Amino acid sequence: MKIVSRNEELLRGALSCIPQPSSRTSLASCNKLIRFEDISAAAFKIQCGVQKTPCMYSRLSKQYGMDIYLKKEFLQYTGSVKERGVLYLLMSLPQDQQRKGVIVASDSNFSMAVAYHASELRIPVFVIMSTSTAPARVKMCREYGAMVISYGTTAKDSQVHARRLAQENGYLYLEEEDSAVYLSGLGTVGLEMYEQVPKLDAVIFPAGGHCGLLAGSAAALKHLNPHISIIGVEPESFPVLQQSLKAGHPTEDQACNNHHFYGDVSGVCFGSNSLQLTGKLVDKVVAVREEDILISMLRLLEYERATVDAEGAIGLAALVAGKLPELKGKRVAVVICSGNLELHLLQRCIAHALTLDNRVCRFSLVIPDCPGDMSKLLEILAREEARVLDIKQERTFVTSELFTVEVICTVETRDKIHTAQLRNALLERYPRTAWTER
């Protein structure tokens, strides 16, 4: 997507007035032009309410052949960049509406940010969550100060109930959208990165359906330096942004079966404004596999001590997957935008990532059921410096000779090369070793 002209013209052409459906009890109607001045005003207004997060040089730089700087937005109080847009949105509400209160209906990062910042601003806030919502999310919202109500078995049930309560009680029903106010708040990320890292060549953002961060920050960065390359990254299994850009309008024809893992990047494209800004200001959108996201999560945990979710890791995943070879030797910033991963998912993700990274492997072999034969196997593993995680012996259902035992072993290795060395050593002694493929 070639940048056709400079800043103000691009922004002016990108955002048109999009009327909202009349049935929606939401923020107003017609979006005004998003200008660089709007993003600057947002940065000034929210500076005391959100963290100015660090954008730090990463130890991963040498591994991927470029200078990588990580913008650590997961360090925000609720663990998400959404706080920037939400706080500016709430501060921009009329005082009479602030007194009446706001209501949201989801368990997303957006709702968590609304719960926290509305409470901090002394705005009554209600969060409607379905009965299937993770208990940890419900608990967290209550601790932020929101009145949480469990209603319905699906997100749609909760939304219908929230709209009804909003209409009956005068609350403002909020859902994530691409109003100029919200995009300006999110765009403050771009301003900060430009100040923190001089001479940037490229910035990588999460994309997907909720591309407000990508669109708002692109508006700021392209105004400051039109030569900075802006890149969006979305899941290969849910390429909603690429489909929407190709169609020229937001698309909703695909369902994501794994939304608990993908989080907010799996949502449908929520607005024409963000889509138009993305089409005019973003240079490239790439898609990555789930495996690349998992390995990216592992790299961030190991090298940066950062526990992030799929949305937070997806930008780095484009570098892990080798999708952006043109950035070799360049100065690149990656936005790590979210760290709200449920504990049970974290355990599963890291375990799977270690397997994908050839660091945990499993094999089975049959040895004589005699004293000393098991110790010989363990000696080989010790000599090859493989760490035994689990070992099982099966005698009853072994189909080979009578006095034999099947050994199933799970071990940890350093990397792919170490795994290959272990495999060769085992095959030399036990030619019928069966390796469990991942």
N, C-alpha and C positions, 0 to 999 in steps of 0.2 A: 504494500500500500504506500505509494509514493506521496511524500509531503509536497503538496502543490504550491503552497504559498505560506506566508508567515502568520504567526500567532493569532492576532485578533480576527483576521479574516477567516481563519480556520475555525476558531471557536464560534464566531458569529454564524457561519454556515452550518456548523455541526448541530447546534441546538435549536430546534424549532419548537413551537408551542404545541404541546400534546395535551388535549383535553382529557380529564379523568372521567371514568364512568360515573353517572349520577348516583348510583346506588352505593358508592363507596364512601364511608365516613372516614375520610383520610385528609391528608394535607392537601391543600388547595390545588386545585384546578390547573392553572396555566403556569408553566415553568418559564421564568425569565432567562435571559442570556447568562450563561456561566462565563464569567470573565476572570482574568488573572487577579483583578482587584478583589473579586469575591473570595477567592482562595486565600489571599493575603489577609483579608478581614476575618475570615474564619480562623486562621492561624493565631491572630492576635486575640480573638475572643476566647478560644478554648485553651490557651497556653497554661492557665492555672488549673485546668481540670483533667488534662491528660498528660502522660509522660512524653518528654522529648526523648525517644528511645535511641540508643546508640546504633551507629552504622559502622561496624568494626571489620577490620581486615581479618580474613579467615585463614586458618591453617590448611584448609582444603585447596588453597590457591595453587600450590606446587603440584598437587595431585592432578588438577585439571588444566594446568598450563595457562592460567590467567590470574589477574589480580581480582580476587573475589571479596566484596564487602557485603556483609549481612546486616540488613536493616531489621532489628529485633523487635518487631511490633507485638510479639507474643508476650513481652514484658509489661504490657498494659495491665491495669488492675484486674480486668475480667478476662485477660488472656487473648484479646482480639483487637485488631485495627478498627473494627466497627465502632469503637468508642468515639473516634474522632467525628464521624458523621452524625452519630446519635446525639452527642453532646451539643453540637452546633444546631442540630434540629430542635432539640428541647429548649435551648436558650433563645431560639428565634420565635417560639410560640408566644402569642398574645398573653398578657397576664391573666385575663379572665379564663383562658383555657388552661393555663398552668394551675389555677386554683381548682378547676373542675377535675383535672386528672387525665391520664392517658391509659390505654389498654392495648396489649399485644397478645398474640395467640400463636406461639411456637416455642420450640426449645432451642432455637438457633443462637448463634453468637450475637445477632442483632437484639434479640429479646433480653439476653443477659446484660448487654450494655444499656438497654433502656431501663431495666430494673435497677441497676446500680446508679446511673446518673440522674434518673428522675428522683430517686430517693435522696441523693445528695443535694438536689435543687429544691427539695421539699415539695415535689409534685406528686400527688397521689398516683400510684402506678399499680395496675392489675395485670397479671400474667395468667392466661388461660392455657393449660397444658393438657394433652390427652393422657388417659390413664396408662398408656404404654411408654410414657416418658421415663427415662432413667431416673431413679430416685436421687442420684447425686446432683442432677441438674435441678430438680425441684428444690432440694435442700439449699443449693447455692443461691438460687433466685430469692428464696426467703431470707437468707442471710444478707443479701444485698439490700433488703428492705421492701421488697414487693409483696403484695398480697397475691398469693398463688392459688388458683382454683383448678382442680382437676375435673375435666369434663370431656366426655365422649371417648371413643376408642380410636379415632383417627384425627389427624391434624385438621381435616376439613370440618369435623364436628366442632372442634375447639374454635375455629375461625368463625363459624356461623354463630356460635354462642357469644363470642366476643363482640361481633357486630351488633347483635341484639342488645347486649348490655350497654354498648356505646350509645346506641340510639335512645334507649330508655333512660339513661342517666346523664347524658351530656358529656361522656368521656370522648376523647379523641382516639379513634382506632388507628393505630400505627402499624404499618408493615413495610418491609424494606422495599424502597422504590428508588427511582433516579431523579428526584427533585433536585433543583439547582442548589438548594441549601445542603442537602445530604452529600451530593457530589463534591461541593466545595470543602466540606469538612474532611472527606476522605482524601481530597487532593493535597491536603497539608503534608502528607507523607512525601510527596514529590518535592515540595519546598525544602523540607528538612534534609533530604538526601542530597539535594543540590548544594546546600550549605556545608554538609558534613564531609562530602567526598569531592574534592576538586578534580576537574578534567575527566569526568565520567564519559565512557564511550557507550555504555548500554545499561539499561535497567530492566530487570525481569520481574514480572508480577504474576500472581495467580489470576486466572481468567474464569472460564466456566460461565454459568448462567448469570451469577451475580458479579458483573464486571464493573461495578461502580468504582472500586479502588483503582483498577486499571485505567478507566476513562478519566476520572478526576485527576489522578496523578499525572497522566499523560498531558492533560491540559496545562498543568503547572510547568512540567519539565520542557515541553515543546516551546512554551513562551520564553523560558529562560535560555534555552539552547536548542534550536531546531535540529541540530546535528546529533543529539543523543538518540540512540536507537531504543525504541520502546517495544518490549516483547511480552506477549501474554502466553501463559501455559495452562492448558486444560487437560482433563483426562481423555485418553484415547477411547475409552468405552462410553464416554458421554461428551462428544465434541459439539456441544450446543452453540457455542459462540461462533465456531467456523461455519456451522450450518446456517446460523442466523445471518452472518455476514454475506454468505453466498446467496441466501434467499432475499436479503434486503429488508427483512423484518424479523422480530423475535419469533422463534419457533418453539413449539411445545409438543413435538411429535414423538419424543423419546422418553422412556422412563428409566430411571437409574435404580437397579436392584440392590445396590450396595450403598445407600445414602448415609448410613451410620458411619461408614468409613470415610466417604468423600465429603460429608458435611455440606457446607454452603456452596462449594463449587459444583454440586450436583443439581442445584436448583434450575428452574426454567429461566430463560432470559427475561429479566423483569422490566425492561423499559427501552423505548425507542431512543431516548436521549443518550443513554450510555452506549447503545449500539452505534448511533451515528458518530459520536465522539471517537469511539474505538475505530470505526472504519476510516476516519479521516486522520487520526493522530497516531495510531499504533502501526508500527512497521511490520510486525510479524506475529502470527499466532501459531503455536505448535502444540501438538498433543503428545502425551507420554503414557506409558503403560503403568498398570498398577504395580508391577514389579519394580519399576524405576522409582516410584514414589516411596515404596517400602525401604529400598536401599538408601534413598535420600534421607528418610527418617533415621535410619541407622547411622549414617555418616554424621548427621547433626548431633545425635546423642553422643557419639564417640568423640568427635573432634571439637564440638562447641558446648557440650554438656547441656544441650537444648532439647527438651522434650516437646515435640510439636506434633500436630495432627497432619492429615493429608493435605489440607489447604495450606498449612504452613510450609510443608516440604515440597510442594509441587513445583515451585519455581526452580529450586536447586535440582530437581529431578530432570529438568531439561538438559542441564550440564552433565549429570550422571549418565544420562542416556546417549550423550554425544549428539544431541539434536541441533546444537549451535556451534559448529566447527569454526564459523567465521569470527567467533569471539576469542580465539586463541591469541594470547599475548595482549589482550585488551584489558581495560579497567571496567569491571562489571559489578553492579550492585544488584542484590537479590533480596526481595522483600519476604521476610519470614513472618507471615501476618497472623498466625493463629496457633495457640498451644492448648486447645481444649480437647484433649483426647481422654476418653473414659479409661479407667485403669484396666478393666478386663480386655479392652481392645488393644491397649498398649502392650500388654504381655503377649497377645497373639501376634501383633504386628512385628515386634522385635524378634520373636521366635521364627516367624516365617522369613523375615529379612535375613537372618543369619544363615538359613538354609539356602536362600537365593544367592547369597554372597559366597557360597561354597565354604562356609565356616562351621557348619554343623552337617554331618553326613551319617548315613546308616548303612550297614552292610550285614549280610548273614552268611554263615559258612558252617559246614559240618566237620566236626573233629571227632577222633576216637574218644569214647567215654572212659578214659583211663587216667590214673593219677599223673599229674605233671603236664598233660596236654593243654589244659586251660592256662597254666602258668606260662607256657611257651607262647601262646597267643598274646598274653598280657605283656610279655617281654618285648615282642615286636612292636606293640603299641607304645610302650615306654621308650624304646630305642628311637622310634620315629617321632617322639614328642607329641603324640596325640593324647588329648585329655578325655578320659572315658566319662561320659555323662550317664549312660545307662547300659546295662548288660543283662541279657536274659538267656536262660537255657531251656530248650524244649526237647523232652525225651519221648513223650507219649505219642506225638503225632509226626515223628520223623519217619519219612518214607524210604530212607536208605538202609544201610546195614543195621543189624540188631544192636550192637554195642557201640552206637554213635550218639552224639548229641548235637543238635542244631543251636548255634550261638547267634543271637541277634544283638548287635552292638551299635550304640549311638555315640559318636565321638565329636570333639571340637578340634578344629584345625585353625591354622593361622590365616590361610588364604587358599586360592585356587591351586597354586603351585604345590603348596604343602599337601593338599588333598590328593593331588595326582601322585606325589611321591609315596604317600601312605598306601594308595591303591596298588601301585606297582609292587611294593614290598609284600603286601598281603597275597597278591596273585602269584608271586614267586614261590611262596610257601604253600598257599592254598589255592590251586588253580581254579577251583569251582566256586570261588567267592562271588556272591551275588550282591551287586551294589544297588541300593534303592535310589532310583532316579527321582529327582524333585519334580 
